[in-house]
Amino acid sequence: MSAASIDPINIVDLFAGCGGFTQGFHEFVPDGASESPFRTVGAVEWDKAAAATYAQNFAKEAGGIEKIFAGNIKDWNPGDVNADVQVILGGPPCQGFSGLGKENPEDPRNKLWQEYVRVVEKLSPEIFVIENVDRFFKSVEYAALLKALDGGPLAEYEISGGHLVAADYGSPQTRKRTIVIATHKDIIKAHPTRRPMAHPTPTHIEPADTDGTLWEEETGLLPWNPASEVFGRPGNPNPLVPEETPSTELPMGKVEFSGKMFPGAFRTDQLHIGRNPTDLSLERYESIPPGGNRWDIPDRISTKSWLNHRNGSGDVMGRMHLDRPSVTIRTEFYKPEKGRYLHPWAHRPITHLEAALIQGFPRDFLWCGSKTQIARQIGNAVPVDLSRAIAKQVYEYLREVKRS
């Protein structure tokens, strides 16, 4: 069977956000094919600005804007999909598990994985993939998820969990995520190995792991992609990502979605928007050398908190390193006091454009919402490079089933 002859693979994206997971699946094109085998047939996202972004990019293929449900997943009827679904994707909210929050085990958002299971029961996909923070494996909710395999609603599936680092799959970012892959037992029986689908094999490796050897020749892997892939270098910046920001505001434009108006839709390359730092902030930025952080700020312009906590994070007010991948892009990447989010050499925080490119979004991806809403969408997204690697693994596994 040729790559071009495989039947379309229908996907549904739950807790879809702006669509990073879906984008990676759409970008995967098998060798010998002219387009992706994956087709979006439905999505659910409660944040209406994020759902508007998703709809701008994927509603047409899904069969119309009504296929993008903007609301609480508890209120969504999976029967509205009206199609056989082979793959379900999704990242249930992680705030209750994340080390950045209070890690409240009673956070009601932790229970939303149960709604994911409800949809799986109804649509019975061949494979489903759950993405979450790395601490998910230690949560009581993950333990409950495993119990659902033993005579429960997931009894027809086998689950494999693992931690994946986005940089291992070509992303210029060291984001580490939990990826849970479930394979239906009927599909396992039909696969020539009689084994469930495994996680994708890394294509890249941290250079230090090779003891200075030639990475591709010695390991078969490429070195991690550094942040310079996005920024270029001093004196030779990426011409598509200027050092200077032309504006502090989004362009003009409004779109309607789900009965509400949102700013947009803006292309990724329209998001090179800066901030208006105070004179004090600008002086602090200028005092930080390449690769530096808050510890490089002179005492006279530092803060009492930073001066009293010399053993804290080395990423606060840090400049991005050019020769290594970016730190994890979070929802407030435009605030350097939140992490290593200063431009590698310009005296400013990174922009929405730069953060979106680090996350792997294409320059023509369309965004809806305010500056804060779009930043949240970018920071919450699954890195597109990681998603594309998972899509390749799903495709090859299902193709082997068809061939057997």
Secondary structure, DSSP 4 states (H G I P E B T S, - for coil): --GGGSPPEEEEEES-TTSHHHHHHHH---TT-SS-SEEEEEEE-S-HHHHHHHHHHHHHHHTSGGGEE-S-GGG--GGGG-S--SEEEE----TTT-TTS---TT-GGGGGHHHHHHHHHHH--SEEEEEEEGGGGGSHHHHHHHHTTSSSTTTTEEEEEEEEEGGGGT-SB--EEEEEEEEEHHHHHHSTT--PPPPPPPSEE-GGGGTTS-HHHHHS-EEPPPTHHHHEETTEE-TTS-SS-SBSSPPS-EEEETTEEEEEEEEGGG--B-----HHHHHHHHHPPTT--GGGS-GGGS-HHHHH-TTS-S-TTPBPPTTSPBPPP-TTTT-GGGSS-B-SSSSSBPPHHHHHHHTT--TT-EEES-HHHHHHHHHHSPPHHHHHHHHHHHHHHHHHHHH-
